[in-house]
Amino acid sequence: MLGFIAQALSEEIVVDRTELEDARWFTRREVARAMDGESEALMVPPRLALAHHLIKRWLDAG
């Protein structure tokens, strides 16, 4: 499995419906609440998942 960190050039999101059903931006606060289990709107991957570690790294850098 590979994981990447990237920086967006704009806040515009164009969703390819053949690949994704939905895409949204979240603030650090919203993501931090989700990591603490305090969000019904956003679920984060479990601790064993690479995505969890990428999200945590992004939060810690903030």
mmCIF file of the N, C-alpha and C atoms, coordinates in Angstrom:
data_MODEL
# 
_entry.id   MODEL 
# 
loop_
_atom_site.group_PDB 
_atom_site.id 
_atom_site.type_symbol 
_atom_site.label_atom_id 
_atom_site.label_alt_id 
_atom_site.label_comp_id 
_atom_site.label_asym_id 
_atom_site.label_entity_id 
_atom_site.label_seq_id 
_atom_site.pdbx_PDB_ins_code 
_atom_site.Cartn_x 
_atom_site.Cartn_y 
_atom_site.Cartn_z 
_atom_site.occupancy 
_atom_site.B_iso_or_equiv 
_atom_site.pdbx_formal_charge 
_atom_site.auth_seq_id 
_atom_site.auth_comp_id 
_atom_site.auth_asym_id 
_atom_site.auth_atom_id 
_atom_site.pdbx_PDB_model_num 
ATOM 1   N N  . MET A 1 1  ? 0.839   -1.173 0.000   1.00 0.00 ? 1  MET A N  1 
ATOM 2   C CA . MET A 1 1  ? 0.000   0.000  0.000   1.00 0.00 ? 1  MET A CA 1 
ATOM 3   C C  . MET A 1 1  ? 0.886   1.239  0.000   1.00 0.00 ? 1  MET A C  1 
ATOM 4   N N  . LEU A 1 2  ? 0.450   2.236  -0.740  1.00 0.00 ? 2  LEU A N  1 
ATOM 5   C CA . LEU A 1 2  ? 1.164   3.504  -0.813  1.00 0.00 ? 2  LEU A CA 1 
ATOM 6   C C  . LEU A 1 2  ? 0.289   4.608  -0.240  1.00 0.00 ? 2  LEU A C  1 
ATOM 7   N N  . GLY A 1 3  ? 0.913   5.582  0.372   1.00 0.00 ? 3  GLY A N  1 
ATOM 8   C CA . GLY A 1 3  ? 0.202   6.746  0.875   1.00 0.00 ? 3  GLY A CA 1 
ATOM 9   C C  . GLY A 1 3  ? 0.952   7.999  0.480   1.00 0.00 ? 3  GLY A C  1 
ATOM 10  N N  . PHE A 1 4  ? 0.225   9.035  0.158   1.00 0.00 ? 4  PHE A N  1 
ATOM 11  C CA . PHE A 1 4  ? 0.846   10.267 -0.309  1.00 0.00 ? 4  PHE A CA 1 
ATOM 12  C C  . PHE A 1 4  ? 0.266   11.475 0.407   1.00 0.00 ? 4  PHE A C  1 
ATOM 13  N N  . ILE A 1 5  ? 1.071   12.507 0.505   1.00 0.00 ? 5  ILE A N  1 
ATOM 14  C CA . ILE A 1 5  ? 0.629   13.802 1.009   1.00 0.00 ? 5  ILE A CA 1 
ATOM 15  C C  . ILE A 1 5  ? 0.790   14.789 -0.136  1.00 0.00 ? 5  ILE A C  1 
ATOM 16  N N  . ALA A 1 6  ? -0.236  15.605 -0.361  1.00 0.00 ? 6  ALA A N  1 
ATOM 17  C CA . ALA A 1 6  ? -0.198  16.571 -1.456  1.00 0.00 ? 6  ALA A CA 1 
ATOM 18  C C  . ALA A 1 6  ? -0.817  17.879 -0.978  1.00 0.00 ? 6  ALA A C  1 
ATOM 19  N N  . GLN A 1 7  ? -0.608  18.916 -1.746  1.00 0.00 ? 7  GLN A N  1 
ATOM 20  C CA . GLN A 1 7  ? -1.192  20.215 -1.434  1.00 0.00 ? 7  GLN A CA 1 
ATOM 21  C C  . GLN A 1 7  ? -2.051  20.648 -2.612  1.00 0.00 ? 7  GLN A C  1 
ATOM 22  N N  . ALA A 1 8  ? -3.285  21.046 -2.334  1.00 0.00 ? 8  ALA A N  1 
ATOM 23  C CA . ALA A 1 8  ? -4.208  21.481 -3.381  1.00 0.00 ? 8  ALA A CA 1 
ATOM 24  C C  . ALA A 1 8  ? -3.845  22.881 -3.860  1.00 0.00 ? 8  ALA A C  1 
ATOM 25  N N  . LEU A 1 9  ? -4.071  23.130 -5.126  1.00 0.00 ? 9  LEU A N  1 
ATOM 26  C CA . LEU A 1 9  ? -3.815  24.451 -5.697  1.00 0.00 ? 9  LEU A CA 1 
ATOM 27  C C  . LEU A 1 9  ? -5.016  25.385 -5.532  1.00 0.00 ? 9  LEU A C  1 
ATOM 28  N N  . SER A 1 10 ? -6.198  24.804 -5.298  1.00 0.00 ? 10 SER A N  1 
ATOM 29  C CA . SER A 1 10 ? -7.399  25.611 -5.065  1.00 0.00 ? 10 SER A CA 1 
ATOM 30  C C  . SER A 1 10 ? -8.350  24.811 -4.178  1.00 0.00 ? 10 SER A C  1 
ATOM 31  N N  . GLU A 1 11 ? -9.426  25.455 -3.765  1.00 0.00 ? 11 GLU A N  1 
ATOM 32  C CA . GLU A 1 11 ? -10.424 24.776 -2.941  1.00 0.00 ? 11 GLU A CA 1 
ATOM 33  C C  . GLU A 1 11 ? -11.531 24.150 -3.780  1.00 0.00 ? 11 GLU A C  1 
ATOM 34  N N  . GLU A 1 12 ? -11.464 24.327 -5.097  1.00 0.00 ? 12 GLU A N  1 
ATOM 35  C CA . GLU A 1 12 ? -12.467 23.747 -5.987  1.00 0.00 ? 12 GLU A CA 1 
ATOM 36  C C  . GLU A 1 12 ? -12.286 22.230 -6.048  1.00 0.00 ? 12 GLU A C  1 
ATOM 37  N N  . ILE A 1 13 ? -13.390 21.509 -5.958  1.00 0.00 ? 13 ILE A N  1 
ATOM 38  C CA . ILE A 1 13 ? -13.365 20.053 -6.059  1.00 0.00 ? 13 ILE A CA 1 
ATOM 39  C C  . ILE A 1 13 ? -14.194 19.644 -7.270  1.00 0.00 ? 13 ILE A C  1 
ATOM 40  N N  . VAL A 1 14 ? -13.601 18.854 -8.138  1.00 0.00 ? 14 VAL A N  1 
ATOM 41  C CA . VAL A 1 14 ? -14.311 18.281 -9.276  1.00 0.00 ? 14 VAL A CA 1 
ATOM 42  C C  . VAL A 1 14 ? -14.339 16.775 -9.056  1.00 0.00 ? 14 VAL A C  1 
ATOM 43  N N  . VAL A 1 15 ? -15.528 16.226 -8.864  1.00 0.00 ? 15 VAL A N  1 
ATOM 44  C CA . VAL A 1 15 ? -15.674 14.806 -8.548  1.00 0.00 ? 15 VAL A CA 1 
ATOM 45  C C  . VAL A 1 15 ? -15.926 14.011 -9.825  1.00 0.00 ? 15 VAL A C  1 
ATOM 46  N N  . ASP A 1 16 ? -15.084 13.022 -10.061 1.00 0.00 ? 16 ASP A N  1 
ATOM 47  C CA . ASP A 1 16 ? -15.299 12.067 -11.150 1.00 0.00 ? 16 ASP A CA 1 
ATOM 48  C C  . ASP A 1 16 ? -16.237 10.997 -10.599 1.00 0.00 ? 16 ASP A C  1 
ATOM 49  N N  . ARG A 1 17 ? -17.502 11.049 -10.968 1.00 0.00 ? 17 ARG A N  1 
ATOM 50  C CA . ARG A 1 17 ? -18.520 10.161 -10.400 1.00 0.00 ? 17 ARG A CA 1 
ATOM 51  C C  . ARG A 1 17 ? -18.278 8.686  -10.722 1.00 0.00 ? 17 ARG A C  1 
ATOM 52  N N  . THR A 1 18 ? -17.397 8.384  -11.673 1.00 0.00 ? 18 THR A N  1 
ATOM 53  C CA . THR A 1 18 ? -17.063 6.978  -11.919 1.00 0.00 ? 18 THR A CA 1 
ATOM 54  C C  . THR A 1 18 ? -16.055 6.474  -10.896 1.00 0.00 ? 18 THR A C  1 
ATOM 55  N N  . GLU A 1 19 ? -15.409 7.381  -10.168 1.00 0.00 ? 19 GLU A N  1 
ATOM 56  C CA . GLU A 1 19 ? -14.397 7.021  -9.173  1.00 0.00 ? 19 GLU A CA 1 
ATOM 57  C C  . GLU A 1 19 ? -14.869 7.263  -7.738  1.00 0.00 ? 19 GLU A C  1 
ATOM 58  N N  . LEU A 1 20 ? -15.551 8.393  -7.516  1.00 0.00 ? 20 LEU A N  1 
ATOM 59  C CA . LEU A 1 20 ? -15.963 8.792  -6.166  1.00 0.00 ? 20 LEU A CA 1 
ATOM 60  C C  . LEU A 1 20 ? -17.429 9.187  -6.144  1.00 0.00 ? 20 LEU A C  1 
ATOM 61  N N  . GLU A 1 21 ? -18.061 8.923  -5.022  1.00 0.00 ? 21 GLU A N  1 
ATOM 62  C CA . GLU A 1 21 ? -19.447 9.341  -4.845  1.00 0.00 ? 21 GLU A CA 1 
ATOM 63  C C  . GLU A 1 21 ? -19.522 10.766 -4.311  1.00 0.00 ? 21 GLU A C  1 
ATOM 64  N N  . ASP A 1 22 ? -18.553 11.144 -3.464  1.00 0.00 ? 22 ASP A N  1 
ATOM 65  C CA . ASP A 1 22 ? -18.587 12.450 -2.808  1.00 0.00 ? 22 ASP A CA 1 
ATOM 66  C C  . ASP A 1 22 ? -17.165 12.872 -2.454  1.00 0.00 ? 22 ASP A C  1 
ATOM 67  N N  . ALA A 1 23 ? -16.936 14.155 -2.382  1.00 0.00 ? 23 ALA A N  1 
ATOM 68  C CA . ALA A 1 23 ? -15.647 14.702 -1.934  1.00 0.00 ? 23 ALA A CA 1 
ATOM 69  C C  . ALA A 1 23 ? -15.918 16.050 -1.278  1.00 0.00 ? 23 ALA A C  1 
ATOM 70  N N  . ARG A 1 24 ? -15.280 16.280 -0.129  1.00 0.00 ? 24 ARG A N  1 
ATOM 71  C CA . ARG A 1 24 ? -15.473 17.531 0.612   1.00 0.00 ? 24 ARG A CA 1 
ATOM 72  C C  . ARG A 1 24 ? -14.182 17.911 1.308   1.00 0.00 ? 24 ARG A C  1 
ATOM 73  N N  . TRP A 1 25 ? -14.041 19.191 1.629   1.00 0.00 ? 25 TRP A N  1 
ATOM 74  C CA . TRP A 1 25 ? -12.941 19.671 2.454   1.00 0.00 ? 25 TRP A CA 1 
ATOM 75  C C  . TRP A 1 25 ? -13.407 19.702 3.903   1.00 0.00 ? 25 TRP A C  1 
ATOM 76  N N  . PHE A 1 26 ? -12.478 19.443 4.836   1.00 0.00 ? 26 PHE A N  1 
ATOM 77  C CA . PHE A 1 26 ? -12.763 19.526 6.266   1.00 0.00 ? 26 PHE A CA 1 
ATOM 78  C C  . PHE A 1 26 ? -11.689 20.378 6.925   1.00 0.00 ? 26 PHE A C  1 
ATOM 79  N N  . THR A 1 27 ? -12.074 21.125 7.943   1.00 0.00 ? 27 THR A N  1 
ATOM 80  C CA . THR A 1 27 ? -11.105 21.924 8.692   1.00 0.00 ? 27 THR A CA 1 
ATOM 81  C C  . THR A 1 27 ? -10.325 21.014 9.636   1.00 0.00 ? 27 THR A C  1 
ATOM 82  N N  . ARG A 1 28 ? -9.198  21.513 10.124  1.00 0.00 ? 28 ARG A N  1 
ATOM 83  C CA . ARG A 1 28 ? -8.425  20.740 11.106  1.00 0.00 ? 28 ARG A CA 1 
ATOM 84  C C  . ARG A 1 28 ? -9.268  20.441 12.341  1.00 0.00 ? 28 ARG A C  1 
ATOM 85  N N  . ARG A 1 29 ? -10.042 21.411 12.757  1.00 0.00 ? 29 ARG A N  1 
ATOM 86  C CA . ARG A 1 29 ? -10.887 21.205 13.940  1.00 0.00 ? 29 ARG A CA 1 
ATOM 87  C C  . ARG A 1 29 ? -11.899 20.082 13.706  1.00 0.00 ? 29 ARG A C  1 
ATOM 88  N N  . GLU A 1 30 ? -12.528 20.072 12.542  1.00 0.00 ? 30 GLU A N  1 
ATOM 89  C CA . GLU A 1 30 ? -13.494 19.014 12.226  1.00 0.00 ? 30 GLU A CA 1 
ATOM 90  C C  . GLU A 1 30 ? -12.826 17.641 12.213  1.00 0.00 ? 30 GLU A C  1 
ATOM 91  N N  . VAL A 1 31 ? -11.640 17.566 11.638  1.00 0.00 ? 31 VAL A N  1 
ATOM 92  C CA . VAL A 1 31 ? -10.920 16.292 11.571  1.00 0.00 ? 31 VAL A CA 1 
ATOM 93  C C  . VAL A 1 31 ? -10.456 15.873 12.962  1.00 0.00 ? 31 VAL A C  1 
ATOM 94  N N  . ALA A 1 32 ? -9.987  16.824 13.757  1.00 0.00 ? 32 ALA A N  1 
ATOM 95  C CA . ALA A 1 32 ? -9.550  16.511 15.119  1.00 0.00 ? 32 ALA A CA 1 
ATOM 96  C C  . ALA A 1 32 ? -10.713 15.960 15.937  1.00 0.00 ? 32 ALA A C  1 
ATOM 97  N N  . ARG A 1 33 ? -11.884 16.545 15.785  1.00 0.00 ? 33 ARG A N  1 
ATOM 98  C CA . ARG A 1 33 ? -13.066 16.037 16.494  1.00 0.00 ? 33 ARG A CA 1 
ATOM 99  C C  . ARG A 1 33 ? -13.392 14.620 16.047  1.00 0.00 ? 33 ARG A C  1 
ATOM 100 N N  . ALA A 1 34 ? -13.264 14.362 14.766  1.00 0.00 ? 34 ALA A N  1 
ATOM 101 C CA . ALA A 1 34 ? -13.526 13.012 14.254  1.00 0.00 ? 34 ALA A CA 1 
ATOM 102 C C  . ALA A 1 34 ? -12.509 12.021 14.805  1.00 0.00 ? 34 ALA A C  1 
ATOM 103 N N  . MET A 1 35 ? -11.251 12.429 14.894  1.00 0.00 ? 35 MET A N  1 
ATOM 104 C CA . MET A 1 35 ? -10.211 11.550 15.443  1.00 0.00 ? 35 MET A CA 1 
ATOM 105 C C  . MET A 1 35 ? -10.496 11.232 16.908  1.00 0.00 ? 35 MET A C  1 
ATOM 106 N N  . ASP A 1 36 ? -11.136 12.166 17.611  1.00 0.00 ? 36 ASP A N  1 
ATOM 107 C CA . ASP A 1 36 ? -11.486 11.962 19.016  1.00 0.00 ? 36 ASP A CA 1 
ATOM 108 C C  . ASP A 1 36 ? -12.830 11.248 19.182  1.00 0.00 ? 36 ASP A C  1 
ATOM 109 N N  . GLY A 1 37 ? -13.452 10.870 18.065  1.00 0.00 ? 37 GLY A N  1 
ATOM 110 C CA . GLY A 1 37 ? -14.737 10.183 18.120  1.00 0.00 ? 37 GLY A CA 1 
ATOM 111 C C  . GLY A 1 37 ? -15.905 11.084 18.433  1.00 0.00 ? 37 GLY A C  1 
ATOM 112 N N  . GLU A 1 38 ? -15.747 12.386 18.191  1.00 0.00 ? 38 GLU A N  1 
ATOM 113 C CA . GLU A 1 38 ? -16.779 13.368 18.544  1.00 0.00 ? 38 GLU A CA 1 
ATOM 114 C C  . GLU A 1 38 ? -17.545 13.895 17.336  1.00 0.00 ? 38 GLU A C  1 
ATOM 115 N N  . SER A 1 39 ? -17.481 13.202 16.202  1.00 0.00 ? 39 SER A N  1 
ATOM 116 C CA . SER A 1 39 ? -18.150 13.681 14.999  1.00 0.00 ? 39 SER A CA 1 
ATOM 117 C C  . SER A 1 39 ? -19.055 12.597 14.434  1.00 0.00 ? 39 SER A C  1 
ATOM 118 N N  . GLU A 1 40 ? -20.284 12.992 14.116  1.00 0.00 ? 40 GLU A N  1 
ATOM 119 C CA . GLU A 1 40 ? -21.187 12.072 13.435  1.00 0.00 ? 40 GLU A CA 1 
ATOM 120 C C  . GLU A 1 40 ? -21.086 12.241 11.924  1.00 0.00 ? 40 GLU A C  1 
ATOM 121 N N  . ALA A 1 41 ? -20.552 13.372 11.477  1.00 0.00 ? 41 ALA A N  1 
ATOM 122 C CA . ALA A 1 41 ? -20.481 13.677 10.055  1.00 0.00 ? 41 ALA A CA 1 
ATOM 123 C C  . ALA A 1 41 ? -19.263 13.071 9.371   1.00 0.00 ? 41 ALA A C  1 
ATOM 124 N N  . LEU A 1 42 ? -18.237 12.746 10.146  1.00 0.00 ? 42 LEU A N  1 
ATOM 125 C CA . LEU A 1 42 ? -16.982 12.273 9.561   1.00 0.00 ? 42 LEU A CA 1 
ATOM 126 C C  . LEU A 1 42 ? -16.434 11.117 10.376  1.00 0.00 ? 42 LEU A C  1 
ATOM 127 N N  . MET A 1 43 ? -16.131 10.023 9.701   1.00 0.00 ? 43 MET A N  1 
ATOM 128 C CA . MET A 1 43 ? -15.487 8.876  10.343  1.00 0.00 ? 43 MET A CA 1 
ATOM 129 C C  . MET A 1 43 ? -14.074 8.763  9.796   1.00 0.00 ? 43 MET A C  1 
ATOM 130 N N  . VAL A 1 44 ? -13.111 8.565  10.671  1.00 0.00 ? 44 VAL A N  1 
ATOM 131 C CA . VAL A 1 44 ? -11.729 8.380  10.226  1.00 0.00 ? 44 VAL A CA 1 
ATOM 132 C C  . VAL A 1 44 ? -11.393 6.891  10.237  1.00 0.00 ? 44 VAL A C  1 
ATOM 133 N N  . PRO A 1 45 ? -10.407 6.501  9.442   1.00 0.00 ? 45 PRO A N  1 
ATOM 134 C CA . PRO A 1 45 ? -10.011 5.095  9.399   1.00 0.00 ? 45 PRO A CA 1 
ATOM 135 C C  . PRO A 1 45 ? -9.431  4.641  10.743  1.00 0.00 ? 45 PRO A C  1 
ATOM 136 N N  . PRO A 1 46 ? -9.440  3.330  11.007  1.00 0.00 ? 46 PRO A N  1 
ATOM 137 C CA . PRO A 1 46 ? -8.875  2.820  12.255  1.00 0.00 ? 46 PRO A CA 1 
ATOM 138 C C  . PRO A 1 46 ? -7.364  3.039  12.333  1.00 0.00 ? 46 PRO A C  1 
ATOM 139 N N  . ARG A 1 47 ? -6.808  2.936  13.533  1.00 0.00 ? 47 ARG A N  1 
ATOM 140 C CA . ARG A 1 47 ? -5.385  3.222  13.778  1.00 0.00 ? 47 ARG A CA 1 
ATOM 141 C C  . ARG A 1 47 ? -4.425  2.368  12.956  1.00 0.00 ? 47 ARG A C  1 
ATOM 142 N N  . LEU A 1 48 ? -4.839  1.194  12.557  1.00 0.00 ? 48 LEU A N  1 
ATOM 143 C CA . LEU A 1 48 ? -3.957  0.331  11.770  1.00 0.00 ? 48 LEU A CA 1 
ATOM 144 C C  . LEU A 1 48 ? -3.865  0.760  10.306  1.00 0.00 ? 48 LEU A C  1 
ATOM 145 N N  . ALA A 1 49 ? -4.761  1.618  9.866   1.00 0.00 ? 49 ALA A N  1 
ATOM 146 C CA . ALA A 1 49 ? -4.804  2.036  8.464   1.00 0.00 ? 49 ALA A CA 1 
ATOM 147 C C  . ALA A 1 49 ? -3.774  3.124  8.170   1.00 0.00 ? 49 ALA A C  1 
ATOM 148 N N  . LEU A 1 50 ? -3.167  3.035  7.012   1.00 0.00 ? 50 LEU A N  1 
ATOM 149 C CA . LEU A 1 50 ? -2.213  4.051  6.568   1.00 0.00 ? 50 LEU A CA 1 
ATOM 150 C C  . LEU A 1 50 ? -2.872  5.430  6.540   1.00 0.00 ? 50 LEU A C  1 
ATOM 151 N N  . ALA A 1 51 ? -4.111  5.497  6.082   1.00 0.00 ? 51 ALA A N  1 
ATOM 152 C CA . ALA A 1 51 ? -4.820  6.779  6.010   1.00 0.00 ? 51 ALA A CA 1 
ATOM 153 C C  . ALA A 1 51 ? -4.926  7.439  7.383   1.00 0.00 ? 51 ALA A C  1 
ATOM 154 N N  . HIS A 1 52 ? -5.102  6.654  8.427   1.00 0.00 ? 52 HIS A N  1 
ATOM 155 C CA . HIS A 1 52 ? -5.172  7.192  9.790   1.00 0.00 ? 52 HIS A CA 1 
ATOM 156 C C  . HIS A 1 52 ? -3.867  7.917  10.135  1.00 0.00 ? 52 HIS A C  1 
ATOM 157 N N  . HIS A 1 53 ? -2.744  7.304  9.800   1.00 0.00 ? 53 HIS A N  1 
ATOM 158 C CA . HIS A 1 53 ? -1.441  7.900  10.111  1.00 0.00 ? 53 HIS A CA 1 
ATOM 159 C C  . HIS A 1 53 ? -1.180  9.155  9.284   1.00 0.00 ? 53 HIS A C  1 
ATOM 160 N N  . LEU A 1 54 ? -1.625  9.174  8.038   1.00 0.00 ? 54 LEU A N  1 
ATOM 161 C CA . LEU A 1 54 ? -1.474  10.374 7.209   1.00 0.00 ? 54 LEU A CA 1 
ATOM 162 C C  . LEU A 1 54 ? -2.320  11.517 7.773   1.00 0.00 ? 54 LEU A C  1 
ATOM 163 N N  . ILE A 1 55 ? -3.536  11.204 8.193   1.00 0.00 ? 55 ILE A N  1 
ATOM 164 C CA . ILE A 1 55 ? -4.405  12.225 8.783   1.00 0.00 ? 55 ILE A CA 1 
ATOM 165 C C  . ILE A 1 55 ? -3.805  12.742 10.082  1.00 0.00 ? 55 ILE A C  1 
ATOM 166 N N  . LYS A 1 56 ? -3.316  11.849 10.925  1.00 0.00 ? 56 LYS A N  1 
ATOM 167 C CA . LYS A 1 56 ? -2.710  12.253 12.199  1.00 0.00 ? 56 LYS A CA 1 
ATOM 168 C C  . LYS A 1 56 ? -1.489  13.139 11.965  1.00 0.00 ? 56 LYS A C  1 
ATOM 169 N N  . ARG A 1 57 ? -0.681  12.790 10.993  1.00 0.00 ? 57 ARG A N  1 
ATOM 170 C CA . ARG A 1 57 ? 0.498   13.605 10.674  1.00 0.00 ? 57 ARG A CA 1 
ATOM 171 C C  . ARG A 1 57 ? 0.076   15.013 10.245  1.00 0.00 ? 57 ARG A C  1 
ATOM 172 N N  . TRP A 1 58 ? -0.961  15.091 9.423   1.00 0.00 ? 58 TRP A N  1 
ATOM 173 C CA . TRP A 1 58 ? -1.470  16.389 8.978   1.00 0.00 ? 58 TRP A CA 1 
ATOM 174 C C  . TRP A 1 58 ? -1.974  17.199 10.172  1.00 0.00 ? 58 TRP A C  1 
ATOM 175 N N  . LEU A 1 59 ? -2.704  16.557 11.078  1.00 0.00 ? 59 LEU A N  1 
ATOM 176 C CA . LEU A 1 59 ? -3.192  17.257 12.274  1.00 0.00 ? 59 LEU A CA 1 
ATOM 177 C C  . LEU A 1 59 ? -2.040  17.735 13.145  1.00 0.00 ? 59 LEU A C  1 
ATOM 178 N N  . ASP A 1 60 ? -1.060  16.877 13.372  1.00 0.00 ? 60 ASP A N  1 
ATOM 179 C CA . ASP A 1 60 ? 0.076   17.222 14.230  1.00 0.00 ? 60 ASP A CA 1 
ATOM 180 C C  . ASP A 1 60 ? 0.915   18.362 13.654  1.00 0.00 ? 60 ASP A C  1 
ATOM 181 N N  . ALA A 1 61 ? 0.909   18.511 12.330  1.00 0.00 ? 61 ALA A N  1 
ATOM 182 C CA . ALA A 1 61 ? 1.694   19.563 11.679  1.00 0.00 ? 61 ALA A CA 1 
ATOM 183 C C  . ALA A 1 61 ? 1.003   20.924 11.757  1.00 0.00 ? 61 ALA A C  1 
ATOM 184 N N  . GLY A 1 62 ? -0.283  20.923 12.120  1.00 0.00 ? 62 GLY A N  1 
ATOM 185 C CA . GLY A 1 62 ? -1.101  22.114 12.050  1.00 0.00 ? 62 GLY A CA 1 
ATOM 186 C C  . GLY A 1 62 ? -0.898  23.145 13.055  1.00 0.00 ? 62 GLY A C  1 
# 
